[in-house]
């Protein structure tokens, strides 16, 4: 029980860090250390606009990177669910 709580903290921190890492590519570990960004001047409109720079760091398409990103999401959030259970 205590081990679950100890493992939960680093998992939450890593999810938070990777969520705020721009241009992260799962297949290229060197991109995992990009500095995190947080735009304190962002507005709701700047995020909701389809042509917003908020979306420019993502490449959409069905390729190996897309599959690796989905596996990473399932793994991290699956572990999170198991630790909360």
Phi, psi and omega in degrees: 000312180292327179297321178300317180293324179292320179286334182295320183296308179297328179294315178298319179295320180291321176299317179297316182295312182292332179291335182252019179260113182288148176058033178285132175236123184299324184282352181235091183304337178295336179280350180289343182257010175304144180294140178291151178233146176215113181271104182286349181258007180291141177247166178301319180296322181292337178273323185279342179296129180299329181266017183293150176292347176301329184260357186287342182278356181255138174250126182261137179159155181268100179215186182298321179298319179299314180295316179297321179296318180292320177296320178296316178300311180300320181293308183296312183284335172294315176298320179299315178298317179295320180292325177289329180292000000 
